[in-house]
Amino acid sequence: MARTKQTARKVTGDKAPRVKLQSFQKKKSKAALASKKPIFQRKTMANSFCVMCRNGGDLWICDEEDCKRVVCYKCLIVPEESMKKVTEDGVTFKSLLCKSHGIPFFIPFSRYIIKGFYSQGKPVLSEPPVITGGFQHAINSQVAPHSTALIHLHLENLMVGHTQVNMIHSLLQPYFPKRRYQFSQLPFNLTTQESMDAYQSAACVLAKSLSSYQSVILFLTTHSDEERGDLFAGIVEEQTVASEVFEVLQALFTPFTQIIKVAHIFFNVCGPNWFDVSSAVKFALNDCAMLGRHSNIIVMMWRSQGENMEVGKLVVEKLVWTDKFIRPWGNNLPVQCP
């Protein structure tokens, strides 16, 4: 199973005998000591990308405490004749989303006139600055390159699942300056003493290198037994074997004990053939509103006809993100009426 081609059958799971991870208890105490350095505490810092278009360039930085959002010169346009006035000493800038504006929650965002620049509490400009474009994400978001590590733990020799992680890596990397972003891939095979030792050693080294990162994103990619739901743990004599979910996760995550407390963990794991992915995604969005605040979600599923997984069709569903102030029913509103 682990050495497979990317057929529909093998992407959705298979059967594998259950085994006990023999060296788990032996390695647990040692691995728990892998990362003793304190986790980097996130501090409020000025964002590096515009809160509207998510690009860099020349930026207006919010002067309010604990805000630090920025807006680029292209999204908030100040007339050339007013540039000297807004850059004088004592003039402060409040970002479009700064809480200090005191916008009541029941007033639509587009109906509130934002002056932007203030001196002693009074607007500096006689006319509001021109605001172009719209928000690319939720109004309570920030776009800051906090030092981030993207880690991919994957079953050894697994042929599927890498594309998604590599795509996220290519999307994130341009937003970070040098030495503020790390991408690591760590394969695992937990079925023998030797392979367990190799994983634990590599994981401990990796965990130590992550202690200074403000954000850690961890992906776990493996298959699961289509009947019991056990996670595939490795290969024994060219046969893939599985272990109980708790046992596999304990073995994989123990070296990262301190790291995962503040990490975002994603399980890139196949489910049984009968599992309804569409319903699961909608349930998750209803259960946690944070999941759908930043972008549309596209769900792609292979719907087979009968028991033959290779006969069927690809079904694509698009779930559109909304915000009652700036994107009701998925439709963009102007940030500021002219």
C-alpha positions as CSV (number, residue, x, y, z in Angstrom):
1,M,0.0,0.0,0.0
2,A,2.7,2.5,0.9
3,R,4.6,1.9,-2.4
4,T,1.6,2.4,-4.5
5,K,0.4,4.1,-7.7
6,Q,-2.1,6.9,-7.3
7,T,-5.2,4.9,-8.0
8,A,-8.6,5.8,-6.6
9,R,-8.7,2.6,-4.5
10,K,-5.4,3.2,-2.8
11,V,-5.9,6.9,-2.2
12,T,-9.0,6.2,-0.1
13,G,-7.6,3.6,2.2
14,D,-7.1,-0.2,2.4
15,K,-6.9,-3.0,4.9
16,A,-3.8,-3.6,6.9
17,P,-3.1,-6.0,9.9
18,R,-2.8,-4.3,13.3
19,V,0.5,-4.4,15.2
20,K,1.7,-3.0,18.5
21,L,4.5,-0.4,18.4
22,Q,7.0,-2.3,20.4
23,S,9.4,0.5,21.3
24,F,6.9,3.2,22.1
25,Q,7.1,2.9,25.9
26,K,10.9,2.7,25.8
27,K,11.3,5.8,23.7
28,K,8.6,7.9,25.4
29,S,10.6,9.2,28.3
30,K,13.6,10.1,26.1
31,A,11.6,11.8,23.4
32,A,9.7,13.9,25.9
33,L,12.9,15.7,26.7
34,A,13.6,16.6,23.1
35,S,12.5,20.2,23.3
36,K,13.2,22.1,26.5
37,K,13.6,25.5,25.1
38,P,10.7,27.9,25.8
39,I,8.3,28.4,23.0
40,F,8.7,31.9,21.4
41,Q,5.9,34.1,22.7
42,R,4.2,36.1,20.0
43,K,4.6,39.8,20.4
44,T,2.6,42.5,18.7
45,M,4.5,43.8,15.7
46,A,3.8,45.8,12.7
47,N,2.4,43.7,9.8
48,S,4.5,43.6,6.6
49,F,1.6,43.2,4.2
50,C,-1.5,45.3,3.4
51,V,-4.5,44.2,5.4
52,M,-6.6,44.7,2.2
53,C,-4.7,43.4,-0.8
54,R,-2.0,41.4,1.1
55,N,0.8,43.0,-0.9
56,G,3.8,44.9,0.4
57,G,5.4,48.1,-0.8
58,D,4.9,51.5,0.8
59,L,2.7,51.1,3.8
60,W,0.7,53.2,6.3
61,I,1.2,51.7,9.8
62,C,-1.5,52.0,12.4
63,D,-0.3,53.9,15.4
64,E,-2.8,52.5,17.9
65,E,-1.5,50.2,20.6
66,D,-2.0,46.4,19.9
67,C,-3.2,47.0,16.3
68,K,-0.2,47.2,14.0
69,R,-2.2,46.6,10.8
70,V,-0.9,48.3,7.7
71,V,-2.5,49.6,4.5
72,C,-0.6,50.1,1.3
73,Y,-0.5,53.4,-0.6
74,K,-2.4,51.7,-3.5
75,C,-5.4,50.7,-1.4
76,L,-5.6,54.0,0.6
77,I,-4.8,56.9,-1.6
78,V,-3.8,60.2,-0.2
79,P,-3.7,63.2,-2.6
80,E,-0.2,64.4,-3.4
81,E,-1.0,67.8,-2.1
82,S,-2.0,66.3,1.3
83,M,1.1,64.1,1.8
84,K,3.0,66.8,3.7
85,K,0.1,67.3,6.0
86,V,-0.4,63.6,7.0
87,T,3.3,63.1,7.6
88,E,3.8,66.0,10.1
89,D,4.8,65.3,13.6
90,G,1.9,64.5,15.9
91,V,-0.3,63.0,13.1
92,T,-1.4,59.5,13.8
93,F,-2.9,56.9,11.4
94,K,-5.7,54.5,12.3
95,S,-6.0,51.5,10.1
96,L,-9.3,50.7,8.4
97,L,-10.0,47.8,10.8
98,C,-8.6,49.4,14.0
99,K,-11.0,48.9,17.0
100,S,-10.2,52.5,18.1
101,H,-12.6,53.7,15.4
102,G,-15.4,52.4,17.7
103,I,-17.6,51.2,14.9
104,P,-20.8,49.7,16.4
105,F,-21.3,46.1,15.5
106,F,-24.7,46.8,14.1
107,I,-23.6,49.4,11.6
108,P,-22.5,48.1,8.1
109,F,-18.8,48.7,7.6
110,S,-19.3,50.4,4.3
111,R,-21.6,53.1,5.9
112,Y,-18.9,54.3,8.3
113,I,-16.7,57.1,7.0
114,I,-13.1,56.6,8.0
115,K,-10.8,59.6,8.0
116,G,-7.6,57.7,8.5
117,F,-5.3,60.5,9.8
118,Y,-5.8,62.3,13.0
119,S,-4.1,65.0,15.1
120,Q,-5.2,65.5,18.7
121,G,-8.2,63.4,18.0
122,K,-9.4,65.5,15.0
123,P,-9.2,64.4,11.3
124,V,-6.3,66.0,9.4
125,L,-7.9,65.7,6.0
126,S,-11.0,67.7,5.0
127,E,-12.1,64.8,2.8
128,P,-11.8,61.1,3.5
129,P,-8.9,59.4,1.7
130,V,-9.9,57.3,-1.4
131,I,-10.0,53.6,-0.6
132,T,-9.8,51.2,-3.5
133,G,-10.4,47.5,-3.8
134,G,-11.8,45.2,-1.1
135,F,-10.7,43.0,1.7
136,Q,-9.2,39.6,0.8
137,H,-10.0,38.1,4.2
138,A,-12.0,38.6,7.4
139,I,-11.9,42.1,9.0
140,N,-10.3,40.8,12.2
141,S,-7.4,39.2,10.4
142,Q,-3.8,40.4,10.2
143,V,-1.1,39.7,7.6
144,A,2.2,39.4,9.4
145,P,5.2,37.3,8.7
146,H,5.6,35.8,12.1
147,S,8.5,33.3,12.0
148,T,6.8,30.1,10.8
149,A,7.7,26.5,10.3
150,L,5.8,24.1,8.0
151,I,6.5,20.5,9.0
152,H,5.3,17.4,7.1
153,L,5.3,14.0,8.8
154,H,4.5,11.3,6.3
155,L,4.5,7.6,6.0
156,E,7.7,6.3,4.5
157,N,7.6,5.8,0.7
158,L,4.1,7.2,0.6
159,M,3.4,8.4,-3.0
160,V,0.3,10.5,-2.3
161,G,-0.4,13.5,-0.1
162,H,2.8,15.5,-0.9
163,T,1.2,17.8,-3.5
164,Q,-1.1,19.5,-1.1
165,V,1.7,20.3,1.4
166,N,4.1,21.4,-1.4
167,M,1.4,23.7,-2.7
168,I,0.9,25.4,0.7
169,H,4.7,25.7,1.0
170,S,5.0,27.5,-2.4
171,L,2.2,29.8,-1.3
172,L,3.6,30.7,2.1
173,Q,7.3,31.1,1.3
174,P,7.2,34.4,-0.6
175,Y,5.6,36.1,2.4
176,F,8.6,35.6,4.6
177,P,12.1,37.1,4.7
178,K,15.1,34.9,5.0
179,R,15.5,32.9,8.2
180,R,11.9,33.5,9.2
181,Y,10.5,30.4,7.5
182,Q,11.4,26.7,7.6
183,F,10.0,23.8,5.6
184,S,10.9,20.3,6.7
185,Q,9.7,16.8,5.7
186,L,10.2,13.8,8.0
187,P,9.2,10.3,6.9
188,F,8.4,7.7,9.5
189,N,8.3,3.9,9.8
190,L,7.4,2.9,13.3
191,T,7.3,-0.9,13.0
192,T,10.9,-1.9,14.0
193,Q,13.3,-0.9,16.7
194,E,15.8,0.4,14.2
195,S,13.3,2.5,12.2
196,M,11.7,3.8,15.4
197,D,15.1,4.9,16.7
198,A,15.9,6.7,13.4
199,Y,12.6,8.6,13.5
200,Q,12.9,9.6,17.2
201,S,16.4,10.8,16.6
202,A,15.5,12.9,13.6
203,A,12.3,14.2,15.3
204,C,14.3,15.3,18.4
205,V,16.7,17.3,16.3
206,L,13.9,18.9,14.3
207,A,11.9,19.8,17.5
208,K,14.9,21.7,18.9
209,S,15.2,23.7,15.8
210,L,11.5,24.7,16.0
211,S,11.5,26.2,19.5
212,S,12.2,29.8,18.3
213,Y,9.4,29.9,15.8
214,Q,6.3,31.8,16.6
215,S,4.0,29.7,14.4
216,V,4.3,26.0,13.6
217,I,2.1,24.3,11.0
218,L,2.3,20.5,11.2
219,F,0.9,18.1,8.6
220,L,0.5,14.4,9.1
221,T,0.0,12.3,6.0
222,T,-0.7,8.5,6.1
223,H,-3.4,6.0,5.1
224,S,-5.9,4.4,7.4
225,D,-7.5,0.9,7.6
226,E,-10.9,1.2,5.8
227,E,-12.7,-1.0,8.4
228,R,-11.1,-0.2,11.8
229,G,-9.7,3.3,11.1
230,D,-6.2,2.4,12.4
231,L,-3.5,4.6,11.0
232,F,-0.8,3.0,8.8
233,A,2.4,3.0,10.8
234,G,5.0,1.5,8.5
235,I,6.1,-1.5,6.5
236,V,7.1,-5.0,7.7
237,E,8.6,-7.4,5.2
238,E,7.1,-5.3,2.3
239,Q,3.6,-5.4,3.9
240,T,2.1,-2.2,5.3
241,V,0.8,-2.5,8.8
242,A,-1.4,-0.3,11.0
243,S,-1.7,0.5,14.7
244,E,-4.4,2.2,16.8
245,V,-4.7,5.9,16.3
246,F,-3.7,6.8,19.8
247,E,-0.6,4.7,19.7
248,V,0.6,6.1,16.3
249,L,0.0,9.7,17.4
250,Q,1.8,9.2,20.7
251,A,4.8,7.8,18.9
252,L,4.9,10.6,16.3
253,F,4.2,13.6,18.5
254,T,6.0,12.8,21.7
255,P,9.3,14.4,20.4
256,F,7.3,17.5,19.7
257,T,5.5,17.7,23.1
258,Q,6.3,21.3,23.7
259,I,5.9,22.4,20.1
260,I,2.4,21.0,19.4
261,K,1.0,23.0,22.3
262,V,1.0,26.0,20.0
263,A,1.0,24.3,16.6
264,H,-1.7,24.1,14.0
265,I,-2.1,20.4,13.2
266,F,-3.7,19.1,10.0
267,F,-4.4,15.4,9.4
268,N,-4.0,14.5,5.7
269,V,-5.4,11.0,6.2
270,C,-7.7,9.0,4.0
271,G,-11.0,7.6,5.3
272,P,-13.2,4.7,4.4
273,N,-14.8,4.5,1.0
274,W,-18.2,5.2,2.5
275,F,-17.1,8.4,4.3
276,D,-19.0,11.5,3.2
277,V,-16.3,14.2,3.0
278,S,-18.8,16.9,1.9
279,S,-21.0,16.5,5.0
280,A,-17.9,16.4,7.2
281,V,-16.6,19.7,5.9
282,K,-19.9,21.4,6.3
283,F,-20.2,20.1,9.8
284,A,-16.8,21.4,10.7
285,L,-17.6,24.8,9.3
286,N,-20.8,25.0,11.4
287,D,-18.9,23.8,14.5
288,C,-16.0,26.3,14.2
289,A,-16.6,29.6,12.4
290,M,-12.9,30.3,12.4
291,L,-12.4,27.7,9.6
292,G,-14.3,29.7,7.0
293,R,-13.2,33.2,7.7
294,H,-10.5,33.7,5.2
295,S,-11.2,32.1,1.9
296,N,-13.5,30.0,-0.2
297,I,-13.3,26.3,0.2
298,I,-13.3,23.9,-2.7
299,V,-14.1,20.2,-1.9
300,M,-13.2,17.7,-4.5
301,M,-14.5,14.1,-4.1
302,W,-14.5,11.0,-6.1
303,R,-17.9,9.4,-6.2
304,S,-17.8,5.8,-7.3
305,Q,-20.6,3.8,-8.8
306,G,-21.1,0.7,-6.7
307,E,-18.1,-1.2,-5.3
308,N,-15.7,-0.4,-8.2
309,M,-13.8,2.6,-7.1
310,E,-12.3,3.2,-10.5
311,V,-15.7,3.8,-12.1
312,G,-17.4,7.0,-11.1
313,K,-17.1,10.8,-11.4
314,L,-15.3,13.7,-9.8
315,V,-17.6,16.0,-7.8
316,V,-16.5,19.5,-7.0
317,E,-18.3,21.8,-4.4
318,K,-17.4,25.4,-3.7
319,L,-18.2,26.8,-0.3
320,V,-18.1,30.7,-0.3
321,W,-16.9,32.6,2.8
322,T,-19.0,35.5,4.0
323,D,-18.8,38.4,6.4
324,K,-21.9,40.4,7.4
325,F,-20.0,43.7,7.2
326,I,-17.9,43.5,4.1
327,R,-19.0,40.4,2.2
328,P,-22.7,39.5,2.8
329,W,-23.8,36.4,1.0
330,G,-20.3,36.2,-0.5
331,N,-20.7,39.5,-2.4
332,N,-18.0,42.2,-1.9
333,L,-19.1,45.6,-0.6
334,P,-17.1,48.8,-1.1
335,V,-15.0,49.5,1.9
336,Q,-16.0,53.2,1.9
337,C,-18.8,54.7,-0.1
338,P,-17.6,57.6,-2.3
